Amino acid sequence: MNKSLKLFGYVLFISGIILFGLMHLAIALYIPNLSGWSPPGKLATILNEIIGWVPYTLSIILFIIGVLIIIYDLWQIRQRESS
């Protein structure tokens, strides 16, 4: 179970990073087609226009959950070694 939890954390972490990178690639490819932008900023305007809020926030959530699982697993290993 411990190895599968650690593997699951690494998979979430890496998939979050890949999705985050792909979203930034999509944003960079869309910038030349941007005619104007509104006060929240260019990133928010582009995410609204390409309907990219869901994958963008999902990538951040996957990244954070993966990091938390990895940290929890490392904390468990350290607790077992110290006792």
Backbone torsions as a table, in degrees:
resi	resn	phi	psi	omega
1	MET	NA	-38.3	-177.2
2	ASN	-65.9	-41.9	179.3
3	LYS	-68.4	-35.5	179.4
4	SER	-70.4	-34.4	176.8
5	LEU	-66.8	-42.1	178.4
6	LYS	-64.3	-43.3	178.0
7	LEU	-63.2	-41.2	178.0
8	PHE	-61.6	-39.6	177.0
9	GLY	-63.7	-43.3	178.3
10	TYR	-66.3	-38.8	178.3
11	VAL	-64.2	-44.4	177.6
12	LEU	-63.0	-42.5	-179.8
13	PHE	-61.5	-49.3	-177.7
14	ILE	-69.4	-39.0	178.4
15	SER	-67.1	-34.9	175.4
16	GLY	-64.4	-41.5	178.7
17	ILE	-66.0	-43.1	179.8
18	ILE	-64.5	-44.7	179.2
19	LEU	-65.0	-38.4	177.3
20	PHE	-62.5	-43.6	178.4
21	GLY	-65.2	-40.5	178.2
22	LEU	-65.8	-37.1	177.3
23	MET	-66.4	-39.1	177.5
24	HIS	-68.8	-31.7	174.1
25	LEU	-65.8	-43.4	177.5
26	ALA	-63.2	-39.5	178.1
27	ILE	-64.3	-44.4	-180.0
28	ALA	-64.7	-35.1	178.5
29	LEU	-73.5	-24.9	-178.5
30	TYR	-87.1	-19.3	-176.0
31	ILE	-55.4	-41.7	178.9
32	PRO	-62.8	-23.9	179.5
33	ASN	-87.3	-0.1	-177.3
34	LEU	-77.5	119.6	-178.4
35	SER	-85.4	-35.5	178.3
36	GLY	-163.3	167.3	-179.7
37	TRP	-136.1	153.2	-176.1
38	SER	-95.8	170.2	-175.0
39	PRO	-54.3	-30.0	179.6
40	PRO	-61.9	-23.3	177.8
41	GLY	128.4	169.7	-177.8
42	LYS	-67.5	-41.3	-178.7
43	LEU	-61.8	-46.0	179.8
44	ALA	-65.2	-38.5	178.6
45	THR	-64.7	-44.5	-179.7
46	ILE	-67.0	-42.4	178.7
47	LEU	-63.0	-34.4	175.6
48	ASN	-68.3	-41.1	-176.2
49	GLU	-72.8	-36.0	179.7
50	ILE	-95.1	7.0	-178.5
51	ILE	50.6	57.0	-174.2
52	GLY	-111.6	12.4	-178.7
53	TRP	-66.3	-39.2	-176.9
54	VAL	-65.3	-53.2	179.4
55	PRO	-66.7	-30.5	179.5
56	TYR	-66.6	-47.7	178.8
57	THR	-71.2	-33.5	176.7
58	LEU	-62.4	-39.2	179.0
59	SER	-63.9	-39.7	178.6
60	ILE	-68.2	-40.0	178.7
61	ILE	-65.0	-43.8	178.1
62	LEU	-61.0	-43.3	179.1
63	PHE	-59.9	-47.7	-177.7
64	ILE	-66.8	-43.7	179.3
65	ILE	-63.9	-40.9	177.3
66	GLY	-61.0	-43.6	178.8
67	VAL	-64.0	-42.6	179.8
68	LEU	-64.0	-39.3	178.1
69	ILE	-65.6	-42.2	179.7
70	ILE	-64.7	-43.2	179.0
71	ILE	-64.7	-40.9	178.3
72	TYR	-62.6	-41.9	179.4
73	ASP	-64.9	-42.6	178.0
74	LEU	-65.3	-35.2	177.1
75	TRP	-65.4	-40.9	177.5
76	GLN	-63.4	-42.0	178.8
77	ILE	-62.4	-42.8	-179.8
78	ARG	-65.9	-36.8	178.0
79	GLN	-66.4	-39.0	178.2
80	ARG	-66.9	-37.1	-179.6
81	GLU	-70.7	-33.8	-176.8
82	SER	-80.2	-19.0	180.0
83	SER	-97.4	NA	NA
